[in-house]
Amino acid sequence: MQTQGQKVINFTTGGVIGKLILFSVPIIISELLQNLYNSVDSIVVGRFVSDAALAAVSVCTPIVQLMVGFFNGMSIGNTVVTAKAFGSGDEEATARAVRYAFSFSVALGVVVSVLGILLAPVFLDLTGCNEEIYGEAITYLRIYLAGLMFTVIYNAGTGILRAIGDSRTPLYILAFTSVLNIGLDVLFVAVFHWGTAGVGIATILAQGLSMLLVAAVLKSRIKSPCIAMKETWKYGRKTVLSSVSIGFSAGLQNALISFSNIFVWSYINRFPTGVAAGIGAANKVDRFVVLPCKSLAMTTTTFVSQNLGARNYERARKGFWYGFGLCAAVTLPLTALVYAFAPEAVGLFSQDAAVIAAGAGMTRYLSRLYILLVIRDVLLGYLRGYGRSRMPMILSLIGMVGIRQIFLAVATARSSSLDIIYASFPIGWGAAMVLLLIYAGIVVKKMWRDAEAEGDAPPGEAQAV
C-alpha cells in the first residue's frame, strides 16, 4: 500500500482531536457537495420549471435515499475491514481488502441499478404520488436510478480511501464533479428545457465521472487494478462476507428508515402541492444541517476500527466522547443559524408563499431537537467501529420506523395538522436514541472486555478478516 507523501491519517498514534478534525473536515465538505447533487436538482426545477416539478423531485428523494442509503451502509463494512487491515500495518492485506471490497461494490452497483429501474413505479405508488406530478416524477426517478450504480461504486471507493486515512481525495473529486453537475443542470434545464429529465441526466453524468476518478486513485494506491472479480470470487469471499455481515445491518437500517419516509410522504401528499413542495425543500435543508454529524459518526467508526486493529483498546473506547463533543460543537451552532434564516433557506427552492411557509415551519420545528440526532448518530458510529451493528440496527428501526409510523397513524386519525408531520421526525430520533443508550449501557463494558480478550479480532456479531 502506497503511503509515502500522501495525506493519510493514522488514528492509532499521536494527538486525537486535531486528527479527528483534519480527517472529518474533508468528509463534511464531501457530504455537503454530495448533497448538492439532489438539492441543486430541486433548486433548478423549482426556479426554472414549476412548483409541481419541485414536488416531483421531492417525492422521489426518499426513494433515492432508500437505494443510496442501503449501499452507503453496506460500504461501512468495507471501511471497517480495510481500516483494521490498515491499522495492523500489513500492506499486502490492505491491498487485498481494497481489491475485494471494490470488486464487490461494482457487482452490487449493477444489480441495484437494474432493480431500481424495474421497481421505480412500485416505489412511486407507495408515496401516494398524485397525477399532477406523477409523469415528471417517474421520468426523473428512472433516469436517476439507472445511474445509481455510479453512486454505489463511488461511495464504496471513498469509504475505502477513508479507511486508509485519506479523506481529502474524495473531497477533491466531489468538488470537481459537483461544479460539473451544477453547470449541466442549468444547461439542460434553463437552456435546453429538458425539465426533470435534464437534472436527472446531469446528475448521472457527474456521478459516472466521480466513479471513474475514484477507481483510478485506488488503482494508483495499491499499484494494481482495483477490480479483480476472479480473485475476489476465489480468495476474497470470506472478506466480502465479513464486510457484508457488518455493513448489511447498517445498510438495511438506512434503507428501512428511508422506506418509512416513503410512507411519510403518503401522509404529506394529502396536503396541497405547495405544502408538499415546502416539506421537500425543508428536507433538503435538513440534510445539510445533519451532515456534519453523520460525517463525524463515520470518523468515529474509522477511529475505533483502526485502534482495535492496532490493539489500542483504551484509545478506542474513548471514541464516543471525542465524536460526541465535536458533533455537538458543529451541529448546535448550525441549527441556530438555520432557525434564524429558515424562510431564506427554503426560499432558495421556490418563492411561492405556501412553499416557504410550510418549509420554514418544518425547519424551525426540527432545529430545536437536533441534539437527539447527534447522540443517536455518534452512538451508531461508535458501536459499528466495534463490529456491533445488528442490534443497533434493530433498535434504530424500532424507533425510526415502528414508533414513528404508529405515531403518524394514530395522530393523523385524530387531526390533520401539519405539525404532526413535523413532529414525526424528532419522535423517531428520540425513540431510537433512548433505545441505543440503554443498549450501550448494557453492553459497552462487555465490548471492551471482548476486544481485549480476542486480540486483534473485532468483537461483536461479525469477525472482520
Buried (B, 14 or more C-beta within 10 A) or exposed (E): BEBEEBEBBBBBEEEBEEBBBBBBBBBBBBBBBBBBBBBBBBBBBBBBBBBBBBBBBBBBBBBBBBBBBBBBBBBBBBBBBBBBBBBBEBBEBBBBBBBBBBBBBBBBBEEBBBEBBEBBBEBBEBBBBBEEBBBBBBBBBBBBBBBBBBBBBBBBBBBBBBBBBBBBBBBBBBBBBBEBBBEBBBEBBBEEEBBBBBBBBBBBBBBBBBBEBBBEBBBEBBEBEBBBEEBBBEEBEEBBBBBBBBBBBBBBBBBBBBBBBBBBBBBBBBBEBBBBBBBBBBBBBBBBBBBBBBBBBBBBBBBBBBBBBBBBBEBBBBBBEBBBBBBBEBBEEBBEEBBEBBBEBBBBBBEBEBBBBBBBBBBBBBBEBBBBBBBBBBBBBBBBBBBBBBBBBBBBBBBBBBBBBEBBEEBBEEEEEBEBBBBBBBBBBBBBBBBBBEBBEEBBEEBBEBBEEEEEBBBBEBBBB
